[in-house]
Amino acid sequence: MTRRAGAAAAATAVDPARALGAEAATAVLVGFARTLRAAGVAVAPDQVHGFLRALDLLGAGPRHHVYWAGRLALCAERDDLDRYDRVFAAYFGADARVPAARRPVPVRPLPRLSLAAVPGGTGEPAPVSPRQVASLASAAEVLRHRDIATMTDAERAQLRRLLAALALGGEPRRTARRRPSRRGEVDPRRTVRELLRRGGEPARLRRRARVERPRRVVLLVDVSGSMSPYADALLRFAHAARMPARAGRLPRTEVFTLGTRLTRVSTELTHRRPDVAMAALSRAVPDWSGGTRLGETLRAFVDGWGRRGLARGAVVVVLSDGWERGDPALLAAQMRRLHGLAHRVVWANPCKGRPGYAPLAAGMAAALPSVDVFLEGHSLAALEHLAAVVGGAADA
């Protein structure tokens, strides 16, 4: 290679450290958009691209640039603003007591981003400080993928704020009700009335379409001793799942705990404040951190609640590691009964996120044939994916 060719190649090459820093910063912000989507904000891919493009044009600046760029690019409805503020405060560590929309957030500056790491993006990677990127990622994106059992007290506090912003709703189903629509089948009654109103003159055909409503969601949370590192986070996830139902936007989400007995805790989780709800729940659950009898508790659920209609056509989510001290054959039989009642059975196992995991435990192996979707449940990112799968927005 000649000296001139070597100089040209050096001028066009991309510094790997700079490219890695830009990609890491982009991953943090894309993770923020995913958390918003899990919190119930309808964030489309083109909105995420516009968000990153706006930050690329703004360049290095204080974090309130991120706030306003995200608010303008990612929020399409007025109802999204409050949820956006809560997710932003939990994700980036802003003061949650004062809405970020009312004042700039005085925090450390962000590096200039590049769209080279974004599908469809353009532009050359800009210089990025690796220390800034590492600090930002450690406070935000890394937490989403960290195992809940290994978190520190400070990380658990941030996790609780992020869990409080999540939303959970069942996948939509078509009901027998119909409403006026621009597309769909012809509505004879409305069409005839329109003809009569016009004196028999030809009129536009009126149409109708079936109404879609979310399916009911039933959460069965294992609170046995083997699940104690995850039980608090999973129950806070269940508390956040009931918030849209309290507001009347979704069907009621029912929550039960599994241990040595079955306990319905939906009433305890109606408190708006998560800490108050968790205190009421701890008083109501007598077998917290006790043994595991999944087969007997599932039989109690199917006999007492499932056959009454609570599980019929619903999305039933079991959050458990699958350890069973009872007869695995009983668990297999009750899972078959539950699968016959529910629209879909989803099992989230925190152990599945560990390297080399295989469902070899007798209880988990007995339950798997009646499970439609088998997911991880060990991190915030896994719970966000669970919410998307239950809502029909993502595949397993």
C-alpha positions as CSV (number, residue, x, y, z in Angstrom):
1,M,0.0,0.0,0.0
2,T,1.4,3.4,-1.0
3,R,1.8,6.3,1.5
4,R,-1.0,8.2,-0.2
5,A,-3.4,5.2,-0.1
6,G,-2.6,4.6,3.6
7,A,-3.3,8.3,4.4
8,A,-6.7,8.1,2.5
9,A,-7.6,4.9,4.4
10,A,-6.8,6.5,7.7
11,A,-8.9,9.5,6.9
12,T,-12.0,7.5,6.1
13,A,-11.7,4.9,8.8
14,V,-14.0,5.1,11.8
15,D,-12.4,5.1,15.3
16,P,-13.7,1.9,17.0
17,A,-13.8,3.5,20.4
18,R,-15.9,6.4,19.1
19,A,-18.2,4.1,17.2
20,L,-18.7,1.9,20.3
21,G,-19.4,4.9,22.5
22,A,-22.1,6.2,20.0
23,E,-23.7,2.8,19.8
24,A,-23.8,2.5,23.6
25,A,-25.4,5.9,24.0
26,T,-27.9,5.0,21.3
27,A,-28.7,1.7,23.1
28,V,-29.5,3.6,26.3
29,L,-32.0,5.9,24.5
30,V,-33.6,3.1,22.6
31,G,-34.0,1.3,25.9
32,F,-35.7,4.4,27.3
33,A,-38.2,4.2,24.3
34,R,-38.8,0.5,25.0
35,T,-39.5,1.3,28.7
36,L,-42.0,3.9,27.5
37,R,-43.7,1.4,25.3
38,A,-43.9,-1.0,28.2
39,A,-45.5,1.8,30.3
40,G,-48.3,2.1,27.8
41,V,-47.1,4.8,25.5
42,A,-47.6,3.9,21.9
43,V,-44.1,4.5,20.6
44,A,-43.5,3.7,16.9
45,P,-40.1,3.0,15.3
46,D,-40.2,6.2,13.2
47,Q,-40.8,8.2,16.5
48,V,-37.7,6.6,18.0
49,H,-35.7,7.6,14.9
50,G,-37.0,11.1,15.1
51,F,-36.0,11.2,18.8
52,L,-32.5,10.1,18.1
53,R,-32.3,12.5,15.1
54,A,-33.3,15.4,17.3
55,L,-30.6,14.6,19.8
56,D,-28.1,14.3,17.1
57,L,-28.9,17.8,15.9
58,L,-28.9,19.2,19.4
59,G,-25.4,17.8,20.1
60,A,-23.9,17.8,23.6
61,G,-26.1,19.5,26.2
62,P,-27.9,19.1,29.5
63,R,-30.3,16.3,30.1
64,H,-33.4,18.5,29.6
65,H,-32.5,18.4,25.9
66,V,-33.3,14.7,26.1
67,Y,-36.5,15.4,28.0
68,W,-37.9,17.8,25.5
69,A,-36.7,15.9,22.5
70,G,-38.4,12.7,23.8
71,R,-41.5,14.5,24.9
72,L,-42.0,16.1,21.4
73,A,-41.0,13.0,19.4
74,L,-42.4,10.1,21.5
75,C,-45.7,11.5,23.0
76,A,-48.7,11.7,20.7
77,E,-51.5,11.9,23.2
78,R,-52.2,14.1,26.2
79,D,-52.6,11.0,28.4
80,D,-48.9,10.1,27.5
81,L,-47.4,13.1,29.2
82,D,-47.8,12.0,32.9
83,R,-46.6,8.5,32.1
84,Y,-43.6,10.0,30.2
85,D,-42.7,12.2,33.1
86,R,-42.7,9.2,35.5
87,V,-40.7,7.0,33.2
88,F,-38.2,9.8,32.5
89,A,-37.7,10.5,36.2
90,A,-37.2,6.8,37.0
91,Y,-35.0,6.1,34.0
92,F,-32.6,9.0,34.2
93,G,-32.8,9.8,37.9
94,A,-34.5,13.2,37.8
95,D,-36.4,14.6,40.7
96,A,-39.7,12.8,40.6
97,R,-41.4,15.2,43.1
98,V,-41.4,18.1,40.6
99,P,-42.6,17.4,37.0
100,A,-39.7,17.7,34.6
101,A,-42.0,19.7,32.2
102,R,-42.0,22.7,34.6
103,R,-38.3,23.2,34.9
104,P,-35.0,22.1,33.3
105,V,-33.3,19.2,34.9
106,P,-29.8,20.3,36.0
107,V,-27.8,17.1,35.3
108,R,-24.7,16.0,33.5
109,P,-24.4,16.6,29.7
110,L,-25.0,13.9,27.1
111,P,-22.6,13.0,24.4
112,R,-23.4,13.8,20.8
113,L,-25.1,10.8,19.2
114,S,-24.8,9.3,15.7
115,L,-27.5,7.6,13.6
116,A,-24.9,5.2,12.2
117,A,-26.0,2.6,14.8
118,V,-29.7,3.1,14.0
119,P,-31.3,1.2,11.1
120,G,-31.9,3.7,8.3
121,G,-29.8,6.4,10.0
122,T,-27.1,8.4,8.3
123,G,-24.1,10.4,9.4
124,E,-20.6,9.8,10.7
125,P,-20.0,8.9,14.4
126,A,-19.1,12.0,16.4
127,P,-16.6,12.1,19.2
128,V,-18.0,10.6,22.4
129,S,-16.5,10.5,25.9
130,P,-16.4,6.8,27.0
131,R,-16.7,7.9,30.7
132,Q,-19.9,9.8,29.9
133,V,-21.4,6.8,28.0
134,A,-20.4,4.3,30.7
135,S,-22.0,6.6,33.4
136,L,-25.2,7.0,31.5
137,A,-25.5,3.3,30.6
138,S,-24.8,2.1,34.2
139,A,-27.6,4.3,35.5
140,A,-30.2,3.3,32.9
141,E,-29.8,0.6,30.3
142,V,-27.7,-1.8,32.3
143,L,-30.3,-1.8,35.1
144,R,-32.9,-3.1,32.6
145,H,-31.0,-6.3,32.0
146,R,-29.6,-7.0,35.4
147,D,-30.9,-9.9,37.4
148,I,-33.2,-8.6,40.1
149,A,-31.7,-11.0,42.7
150,T,-28.3,-9.3,42.4
151,M,-29.4,-5.7,42.6
152,T,-28.3,-3.3,45.3
153,D,-30.7,-1.3,47.5
154,A,-30.3,1.8,45.3
155,E,-30.9,-0.2,42.2
156,R,-34.0,-1.8,43.7
157,A,-35.3,1.7,44.5
158,Q,-34.9,2.7,40.9
159,L,-36.4,-0.6,39.7
160,R,-39.5,0.1,41.8
161,R,-40.0,3.5,40.2
162,L,-39.7,1.9,36.8
163,L,-42.1,-0.9,37.7
164,A,-44.6,1.6,38.9
165,A,-44.7,3.1,35.4
166,L,-45.4,-0.2,33.5
167,A,-48.8,-1.1,32.1
168,L,-50.2,-4.5,31.4
169,G,-53.2,-5.4,29.2
170,G,-54.4,-8.5,27.5
171,E,-54.3,-8.9,23.7
172,P,-57.4,-7.4,21.9
173,R,-60.3,-9.7,21.1
174,R,-63.3,-9.1,18.8
175,T,-66.6,-8.8,20.7
176,A,-70.2,-9.3,19.5
177,R,-70.8,-5.6,19.7
178,R,-70.6,-3.4,16.6
179,R,-70.0,0.3,16.2
180,P,-70.1,2.7,13.2
181,S,-66.9,2.6,11.1
182,R,-65.6,3.7,7.8
183,R,-64.7,0.2,6.9
184,G,-66.3,-3.1,7.5
185,E,-69.7,-4.7,6.7
186,V,-72.7,-2.7,5.5
187,D,-75.0,-1.5,8.4
188,P,-78.5,-2.1,6.9
189,R,-80.4,-0.1,9.6
190,R,-78.2,3.0,9.3
191,T,-78.1,2.8,5.5
192,V,-82.0,2.5,5.3
193,R,-82.4,5.4,7.7
194,E,-80.1,7.5,5.6
195,L,-82.1,6.7,2.5
196,L,-85.4,7.6,4.2
197,R,-83.8,10.9,5.4
198,R,-82.9,11.7,1.8
199,G,-86.3,10.8,0.5
200,G,-85.2,7.6,-1.2
201,E,-82.3,9.2,-3.1
202,P,-79.1,7.2,-3.3
203,A,-76.9,7.7,-0.3
204,R,-73.5,6.5,0.9
205,L,-73.5,3.1,2.4
206,R,-73.1,3.1,6.2
207,R,-70.8,0.5,7.6
208,R,-70.0,-1.0,11.0
209,A,-67.2,-3.0,12.6
210,R,-66.9,-5.2,15.6
211,V,-65.6,-3.6,18.8
212,E,-62.2,-4.8,20.1
213,R,-61.6,-5.1,23.8
214,P,-58.5,-6.4,25.7
215,R,-58.7,-9.8,27.3
216,R,-58.7,-10.3,31.0
217,V,-55.3,-11.0,32.5
218,V,-54.9,-13.3,35.6
219,L,-51.5,-13.2,37.4
220,L,-50.5,-16.2,39.5
221,V,-47.4,-15.1,41.5
222,D,-45.2,-17.7,43.3
223,V,-44.2,-16.3,46.8
224,S,-42.5,-19.4,48.1
225,G,-39.0,-19.4,49.6
226,S,-37.2,-20.1,46.4
227,M,-38.9,-17.1,44.8
228,S,-38.2,-14.6,47.6
229,P,-35.5,-12.6,45.7
230,Y,-38.0,-11.9,43.0
231,A,-41.4,-11.8,44.8
232,D,-41.4,-8.2,45.8
233,A,-40.6,-7.0,42.2
234,L,-43.1,-9.4,40.6
235,L,-45.9,-8.2,43.0
236,R,-45.0,-4.6,42.3
237,F,-45.3,-5.5,38.6
238,A,-48.8,-6.9,39.4
239,H,-49.7,-3.7,41.2
240,A,-48.8,-1.7,38.1
241,A,-50.9,-4.0,36.0
242,R,-54.0,-3.1,38.0
243,M,-53.7,0.7,37.5
244,P,-55.2,0.9,34.0
245,A,-58.1,-1.3,35.3
246,R,-58.7,1.1,38.2
247,A,-58.9,4.0,35.7
248,G,-61.5,2.1,33.7
249,R,-59.4,1.7,30.5
250,L,-58.9,-2.1,30.7
251,P,-60.7,-5.1,32.2
252,R,-59.8,-5.9,35.7
253,T,-56.5,-7.7,36.2
254,E,-56.8,-10.4,38.9
255,V,-53.8,-11.3,41.0
256,F,-53.3,-14.5,43.2
257,T,-50.3,-15.7,45.2
258,L,-49.1,-19.3,45.1
259,G,-47.3,-21.0,47.9
260,T,-48.6,-23.6,50.3
261,R,-52.1,-22.1,49.7
262,L,-53.9,-19.9,47.2
263,T,-54.6,-16.2,48.2
264,R,-56.5,-13.7,46.2
265,V,-54.7,-10.3,46.6
266,S,-56.5,-8.2,44.0
267,T,-58.2,-6.1,46.7
268,E,-55.0,-5.4,48.5
269,L,-53.4,-4.1,45.3
270,T,-56.1,-1.5,44.7
271,H,-54.2,1.0,46.8
272,R,-52.7,3.7,44.5
273,R,-49.4,3.9,46.4
274,P,-47.2,0.8,45.8
275,D,-45.7,0.8,49.3
276,V,-49.2,0.9,50.9
277,A,-50.3,-1.9,48.6
278,M,-47.3,-4.1,49.5
279,A,-47.8,-3.5,53.2
280,A,-51.5,-4.6,52.9
281,L,-50.4,-7.6,50.8
282,S,-47.8,-8.8,53.3
283,R,-50.5,-8.9,56.0
284,A,-52.9,-10.8,53.7
285,V,-50.5,-13.5,52.5
286,P,-49.8,-16.0,55.4
287,D,-47.4,-18.3,53.4
288,W,-44.8,-15.7,52.2
289,S,-41.4,-17.4,51.8
290,G,-42.8,-20.8,52.7
291,G,-43.1,-24.0,50.8
292,T,-44.3,-24.7,47.3
293,R,-47.4,-26.7,46.4
294,L,-48.1,-25.6,42.9
295,G,-50.4,-28.5,42.0
296,E,-52.7,-28.0,45.0
297,T,-52.8,-24.2,44.6
298,L,-53.6,-24.5,40.9
299,R,-56.3,-27.0,41.7
300,A,-57.8,-24.5,44.2
301,F,-57.7,-21.8,41.6
302,V,-59.3,-23.8,38.8
303,D,-62.0,-25.2,41.2
304,G,-62.8,-21.9,43.0
305,W,-62.2,-19.3,40.4
306,G,-61.3,-20.6,37.0
307,R,-64.4,-22.6,36.4
308,R,-66.6,-19.7,37.5
309,G,-65.4,-17.8,34.4
310,L,-62.4,-15.9,35.7
311,A,-60.0,-17.8,33.5
312,R,-62.3,-18.5,30.6
313,G,-60.9,-16.7,27.5
314,A,-58.3,-14.9,29.7
315,V,-54.5,-14.7,29.5
316,V,-53.2,-16.5,32.5
317,V,-49.7,-15.6,33.5
318,V,-47.8,-17.9,36.0
319,L,-44.7,-16.2,37.6
320,S,-42.8,-19.1,39.2
321,D,-39.5,-21.0,39.1
322,G,-41.4,-24.3,38.8
323,W,-40.1,-25.9,42.0
324,E,-42.7,-28.3,43.3
325,R,-42.7,-30.2,46.6
326,G,-45.9,-32.1,45.8
327,D,-46.8,-34.6,43.2
328,P,-45.7,-33.4,39.7
329,A,-48.5,-35.5,38.2
330,L,-51.1,-33.4,40.0
331,L,-49.4,-30.2,38.7
332,A,-49.5,-31.6,35.1
333,A,-53.2,-32.5,35.4
334,Q,-54.1,-29.0,36.8
335,M,-52.1,-27.3,34.1
336,R,-54.1,-29.2,31.5
337,R,-57.3,-28.1,33.1
338,L,-56.1,-24.5,33.2
339,H,-55.0,-24.6,29.6
340,G,-58.4,-25.8,28.5
341,L,-60.1,-22.8,30.2
342,A,-57.7,-20.0,29.3
343,H,-57.2,-18.4,26.0
344,R,-53.4,-18.6,26.5
345,V,-51.1,-19.7,29.4
346,V,-47.9,-17.8,29.8
347,W,-45.2,-18.9,32.2
348,A,-42.4,-16.5,33.3
349,N,-39.5,-18.2,35.1
350,P,-36.7,-16.1,36.6
351,C,-34.3,-19.1,36.4
352,K,-34.7,-19.2,32.6
353,G,-32.5,-16.1,32.3
354,R,-29.5,-17.8,33.8
355,P,-26.8,-19.2,31.5
356,G,-27.2,-22.9,30.8
357,Y,-30.7,-23.2,32.3
358,A,-32.8,-26.2,31.3
359,P,-36.3,-27.0,32.6
360,L,-35.2,-30.2,34.3
361,A,-37.1,-29.6,37.6
362,A,-39.9,-32.1,38.0
363,G,-42.6,-29.4,38.5
364,M,-41.4,-27.3,35.5
365,A,-41.1,-30.3,33.2
366,A,-44.6,-31.4,34.2
367,A,-46.1,-28.0,33.5
368,L,-44.4,-27.2,30.2
369,P,-46.6,-29.3,27.9
370,S,-49.6,-27.1,28.9
371,V,-47.7,-23.8,28.5
372,D,-48.2,-21.7,25.4
373,V,-45.4,-19.3,25.9
374,F,-42.3,-19.8,28.2
375,L,-40.4,-16.6,29.0
376,E,-37.8,-15.2,31.3
377,G,-38.7,-13.2,34.4
378,H,-35.5,-12.2,36.0
379,S,-35.1,-8.6,34.9
380,L,-36.9,-5.4,34.1
381,A,-36.3,-6.0,30.4
382,A,-37.8,-9.5,30.7
383,L,-40.9,-8.1,32.5
384,E,-41.3,-5.5,29.7
385,H,-41.1,-8.2,27.1
386,L,-43.7,-10.2,29.2
387,A,-46.1,-7.2,29.1
388,A,-45.7,-6.9,25.4
389,V,-46.3,-10.7,24.8
390,V,-49.4,-10.6,27.1
391,G,-50.7,-7.6,25.2
392,G,-50.2,-9.2,21.8
393,A,-47.6,-6.6,20.8
394,A,-44.6,-9.0,20.6
395,D,-43.9,-12.6,19.8
396,A,-42.2,-15.0,22.2
